[in-house]
């Protein structure tokens, strides 16, 4: 069992956050996070975002502290790294021209 956590150093919404990940399997990661009380909504593709307040509990439960770059390197080596993809947004806009108005601006130039 290898669950990894990096030190809480990512600021967001007035708190610092860590990343909790496994270089073994997502099943191991989900089980560890559930036992720690981390809600499923904190899962972000290949890791959980964990607030600084939960860092010590994660370490006490067996998470290995690693640098952020090492966490990413180990996830990649294990084939468990999932990069975020750009989200395509399609918006339909309907424009109706009601009246055309010509406006002239005098800037005082001859």
N, C-alpha and C positions, 0 to 999 in steps of 0.2 A: 504494500500500500504506500503510494507516494502522493500525498496531497501537498501542494505548494501554496505559499502565500508570500506576497511581497509586502514590504513595510507600507503603512498607510501614508501615502504622499501625494495622492491625486485629489486636489481640491474640487469639490462640487457641492452646491447647495449649502454652503457654510460649514461643511464637514470635510474631513480627510478620509480617503477610501483606499482599501487594499484590493488586490485581485486574488481570488481563491481558485486554484485550478488543480487538475490531476494530470500526471503524465502517464497514467495507466489506462484510465477509461472514464467516460462520462458517467457510467453507472456508479463508479467509486466516488466521483465528485458529487453527484446528486445525493448519494447516501450520506456522505460526510456533511454536506451543507444542511440537509434535513435534520441530522442529529444535533447540529450546532444551532438550529432554529433560524437559519437563513431562509427567507421566503423564496418560493420559486420565481417570483417576478424579478429577483436580483440576478438571475442567470442571463448572461449577455453573450450567447453564442458558443463560447468555449471556456468561460470562467464566470464566477460570481463576483459581483461588486459587494464588498463587505466594509461596513463603516469601521473607523478606527476603534470604536468602543468594543468591537467583537474580535479584534486582532489577538489579544492575549488569550481569550477563550479558544480560538482556533489553534494557536500554538500549543496550549495545554492539552488540546484534544489530539494532537499529533501532527499538525501541519508543519511542514519544514519551511523555515524562513529563507527566501532567496531574493536576489536582486530582480527587479522587473525584467531586465534584459535576459536574465537566465531563465526566468519563468517562460518567456516567449520562446526562447531557444529550445527548451525542453519540450514544450507543447509542439513545436514545429518538428522536432526530431521524432516525436512519438506519432506524428501524423494526426494530431488532434487540434491543430491550430486552424481556426476558422476566421478568415479575414472578413471585415465588414464590407458589404457591397454598397455601392451608391444606390440610393432608392430613387426610382423613376416616379415622377409625379406628373400626372396628366390632368390638365384643367381645361374644361370647355368654357369658353367665354362667348356670350352672345351680345353683340353690340348693335344697337339700333340708333341710326342717326335721325334725330327728330327734326333738327333745323340746322342749316349751315349759316354761320354768321361770319362776315368778313370784318376783321378788326385791324385798324391802321394805328400805329403808334408813332407819334411825332417825337423824335428825339432831339429836335432842335438843330438837326444837320441840314445844310442847304441842299 
